[in-house]
Every structure is written in C-alpha cells, then in structure tokens.
Amino acid sequence: MHTSHGEPFAHLSPDTILTAVEQAAQVRCTGYCLQLNSYINRVYEVETEAGNRLIVKFYRPDRWSLAALKEEHDFVSELDRLELPVVAAMPLATGSSLAVVRDIHFALYPKRSGRFFDEFSRQQWQELGRLIGRMHAVSATRPCRHRPILTPDQATRKQIDTLLAGDFMPPHQQRSFSSVCHDLLELITPLFRDTTLIRLHGDCHFGNILHRAEESFLLIDFDDMAMGPAVQDFWMLLPGYRDECHEEIDNFIQGYETFRPFPRQELLLIEPLRAMRYIHFIAWCAHQAHDKKSSQSLMSDWGSEQYWSQEIIDLQSQINRIAQAADSSHSPY
C-alpha cells in the first residue's frame, strides 16, 4: 500500500489517469477526464474513442486491504451474475477487476445514468423492499472475512477508543464524551446479541440508489460493504425516526418478504445504529483532521468546543430515545 508523505492522489494527472485506463482495459481514450465528487476515494469519468463513458475509481491507500477490495468486487459480481440491478467492476486485461498505478488500486465501471429521489411513494417503498430483500437472500448465503463488522463491540468501541486516544477535544469535554459513549455502549451492546450478521451494502442511502426510467432502482457504490444486521441496509432511507415511519416500514417489509423473511426484531436496532452512525461520522472527521495526506475539507467549526458540546448533546438525546423505546415498546415499532 501507498505510504509516502503528502496527498496520496497528487500525482493523478489526467495523463496518468488516461494512460492507466488504456493499459488496464486495452482501449483508446479521448482527452475527456472529469473528476466526480467523492469524499474518500478519487473518481473520474473518462471516454473511449469508441464513444463509451467509463467511471474509474482510485481507492484511497491504507483504507482497505487488497483482500477486502476483492471481497467487495466479488460480492457485486455475484449479484450482477444473478441479474440484480447493480454496477459491477469491469474485468480488465489482467483478468482481475483491480489494477494498480503508483501503488494505488483502481477499478473501472461502465457509466450508468439515473436520477436520485429524496422520498418514495408507497409502491416505491415496496420496490425497494423487494430489491434489498432479493440482495439479502444472496448476502445471507455466506459471510465475508475481510470487511468491517457493524456491531457496537466490533466497530463503535474501536472508533470511540481512537477518538479518546487522540488530541481532538479539550480534557473536560473528553471526560463528558467518554461518559456518554460508555452509557451508549452499555445500553445498545446487549441489543445486538443473537443478531444474525449478513453481507451488506453498508451505506444504503438516497445517494447510492439511482432510479432509471422503465428499469426502477439501481444500487451503486458498495465501497462500505460490511457484515451486519439486515436493517442496516434499510434505516438510512427512512424520512425520520423509527416511531415516525410506521407506514414506510410496513411497505418496505411487505416488499422485502417477497424474497426473504424480514427480521422484525431488528427494527429495535434502528436508533442504536443511528447513534453508531453519529460516532462513525465523528471518527471519519477526526481521521481527516489527523491525516496530513488528506485534502478533504471539514466543517468550519469541527473540533471546536462548541462542536464537541453539540455532539455530546446529540448522543445523549439519542441515548434517551433508545432507552425510552426499550422501556415502553411492546411491539417491533
């Protein structure tokens, strides 16, 4: 993996990118090379002389092992072979879907257009349920071994330890942050016991679902593939907290169970997973602040006393919501 100092993508000039694509795919490119938005990796759209548009993704060094990248590609290829609407990485001249240029692994994808929705109709919730249920029917057939495990013990505890070990917040706020995180872990860890973990998309939100005319939904960007509870691939699509979304949940489950029984007990994990997402994002921001190689910009007040105070308040509020639901709910909702 790449370990040199400075921005790891600094040498990705258009000429370097186009030459890498031509060699990996055995095609000739035009001079078109457009950088696309990506928080962590570097992603570009290029054009071949045959008129095809390709997406080339350069993976941030040191984030994933080669084995983890292969597991992502193998999973998406498996879904593609079974005719699920996904975009699999293209096979390259080497026979692999991964190539490397200057110690950076990259992959090529055919460009797929579509539109994003920020809310769904009743019918579309059912369509989404069928899509995710069909994917999970495949996911559950075998595990992955080199991707993150989305449980409090395997993911969140490590992120909290990293935040507390770094010089990210004033000492008095560190004590408050440590306390609220301890309370959170104590509350939610038992909820994950006996939960079945399957392969997941991992980051299934509006930005990773395209709607194509006359083709319905297309799942893209499996970069955060993980092992975890099935509900992880559902809750980020909801327009509000669990207790505000009964209709959406009902419609999604109706579609999902066309292909696989939905583990309804996992609805109780939605708000714990939301709290884990808060910490995941904080840890990601801390990594960007600490990583001198990164050119990613953070919010203007990140790391300030006001920032940490608000994060502590938000986590405490989420703890209260989880505790109230545990005390008062006698149904999955």
N, C-alpha and C positions, 0 to 999 in steps of 0.2 A: 504494500500500500504506500501511497504518497506520504512522505514525512518531511519534506523540505519546508523551510520557513516562507512566509509570505502568503498571499492569496493563492490557493491551490489551483484556481482556474485562470490565473492571469495570462498564461501562455496560450489560451484557447482563442487564437485569432481566427477570423473567417477562413484564411488559407489552411490553417491546421485542421479546422473542423471539416472543411470540404474534402481535403485530401484523405482524412481518416475515414469519412463516409465512403468515398470512392474505392478505397482499398478494401474496406470491410465488406461492402456489398457488391463489389465488382460492377459498378455503374459509373457513368459520367455525370457530373453535376454542372449546373449553370452557376453563376456567381451569386445566386439568391441565398441569403443566410440571415434569418430573422430570429433574434433572441426572444423567447417567450417567458412569461412570468413563472418563477419557481422559487420557493422560499429556501430550499436546501440544495438542490442539485442545479445543474445548468442545462437548459433545454432550448433547442433551436429547431426552427423549421427550415428545411432545405428543399431544393428542387432538382430533379434529374433532367437530363437532356431529353428524356422520353416524355417529360411533362408531368411526372409523378411527384407529389409532395410527400416528404418524409419528415418524421419527428425524430431527432436524435437527442437522447438523454445521457448526459455525463454525470455519473454518480459521485457525490462528494466523498473524497477519500477518507478512510478511517471510520466511516459510519457503519458500513455493512461489510462483513467478510464475504469472500467470493462464494462460499457455501450458502450464505444467506441470500445473496443475489440470485444464485441458481435456483433456490427453493421458490423464490417469488416467480421467476420466469417459468419454472416447471408447473407451478400451480395454475398460472394464467393460460399456459399452453394446454394443460389438461382441460380447463374449462372451454377453451376455444375448440378443441377437438370434439367436445360434446355439444358443440353448437350453442353455447351460451353467448350472449352479446357482450363480449369483452374485446380488448385490443391486445393481442399477444405480440411479443417482440419478434422481429423477423429473423429467420435463420440467415446466418452470414456465411461468407466464403469458407470460413474455418469449420463450418458445421455446427458451431455454437451460436447462441443468441447474444453472447457477450464478446466484445473486443476491448482492446486496451490501447491507449495512446498516452505516452509520457506518464505512465503509472496510474492513469485514470481509466476505470472501466466505463464503457458506454454501450448503449443498445439503440437499435433503430426500430421505429414503429411506422406503419402506414398512417397517414393523417386521416382522421375521422372527424367530420364536422357534426354539429348539433347545437341545440340550444339548452340553456340552463333554466330550470324552474326554481322558484323560491317557495312555492306552495303547490299542493297537489289536490286534484279532485278525488272524490270517493273512488271512482274507477281506477284512477292512477295509483292510489294507495294500495288497492288490491293488486294492480300490475307489479308494483314494487315488491309487495309481499311474495308474489309468485317468483319474481326474479331472484330475490335474496333466498327464498326457500329452496329454489332449484340449485342455486350455488352452494348452499349449506348441505344439501343432500350429497353433493360431491365432496365438500370440505370434510365432512364427518367420516369419510371412508379411511383416512389415515392422517397421522399428525405430521407436522414439520418439526425439525430438531434444531434449527439454527436461527429462528426468529424470536422476537420478544414474546413473553407470556403475560397477558394482561390480567393480572391479579394484584391485589394490594401488596402481597409479600414479594412477588417476583418483579414488579415494575415500580409501584409507587414508593415503597420503602427505600429502594435504591436511589430514586430521584430526590427524596427528602434528605437522605444522608449526604448526597452530593451538594445540595443547596446549603445544608448546615455546615459542611466542611469548608465551603468557600467563603471568601470575604465579600459577600453580596449584600449584607444588611447590617445596620447598627446592632451592637450587642444586646441592647434591651429589646429590640424587635426580634432578634434571633431567638431569645427565650420565649417570646409570645408565639412566634411561628412554630417553634419546636413543640410547644404545648398543644396548639390547635391541631398540628399534624398527628401528634400522639393520640389525641382524642379521636381523630378521624379514623386512624388505622385500627384502634381498639373497637370502634363501632362497626366498621364495614368488613373487616377481615373475616369474621365468622359467617357473614352472608355469602361468601364465595365458597364455603366448604361444600363438598359434594357436587359442585357445579361441573358439568361436562364442558371440556375445552375443545374447540374445533379450530380448523384453519379459518381465518377471517380476512376480508378485505382490509379491515382495521381502521380505515379513515373514510367511512361511507357517509359523506355529507353531500349537500347540494352541488358543490363544485366538482365532485367526482362522478356525477351522473348526468349524462347527456341524453336529450330526447331528440330522436331522429324522426322526421316525417315518415309516416307509414311503417315505421320499424319499432316504435316505442322506445324503451330505455336502453342505454349502453353504459356499462360500468367501465371506468377508466382509472388509471393510476393506482396500482397495487403496491406502491412504494412502502407503505406502512403495514404490509401483511404481518399478521401475528397469530398466535394461538390465544383463544379467549372464549368467553361466553357468547353465544349466538346473538344476544341482544345488543352487543357492541356494534353490530352492523345495521342497527335499526334506530337507536335512540337519538343519534345526532340529526336525523331527518325530522324529528318531531318539532312542531312550532312552539312548544312551551314545555313546562314541567310535566312529569308523568300524570299527575292528578288533574291536569288541564286538557288532556289529549285522549280521552276515552274513545271518541269516535274514530280518530286516526288509528289508534291501536287496534280497535276491533276490525277495521277494514284491512289493515296490514296483515293481521293474523289470519283472517279469512283467506287471503291470497296465499300466504306462506304455507298454510296447511294443505294446499293442493299437492305439495311435494314432500313435506316433512312435518311431523308434529312440532308445534311451537312450544318450547319450554316455558310455560307461563309463569313459573316461579321466578324466572329471570327478570320479569318486569320489576321485581323488587331491587334489582341491581342498577336500574337506570340512573337514579340520583347518586348512588355511590360512584358509578362510572363517570358521571358528570364532575364530581369532586376530584376524581383521579385525573380527569382531563384538565382541570384547573392547574393541578400540580405539574402535569406533563408540560403544559404551555409555559409555566414559570421556569421549569428546568430547561426548556428549549431556549428561552430568552437568556437565561444565565449562561448557557453554553455559548451562545452567540456573543455575549458580552466578554466572556473569558477567552474565546477563540480569536487570537490575533490574526489568524489566517482568513477570518470571515469578513466579507464586505457587506453583510446583511445589516440593515439599519433597524434599530429598536424604537419603540415608542419613546417620545421625548422625555418622559418622567420615569423611565424604567430605572429601578434601583434606588429611587429617592425614598425618603422616609414616608412621604405621602403614598407612594406606590405600595410599599410593604404594608402600611396600615390598612389600605383598602383590600389587599389580598387576604390579610388575616380576617378582616370583617366578612369578606365573601365566603371564605372557607368555614367560618363559624356559622354563618347563615345556612350554608349547605348542610353542615352537621345537624343543625336544628331541624331542618326539613327532613333529613333521613331519620332522625330519632323520632320525630312526630309520626311519620308514616309507619315506623316499626311498632309504635305504641298503639296506634289507633286503627290500623288497617287489618281487616279480617278477610280481605279478598285480594287477588293479584293487583287490583287497581288501588 
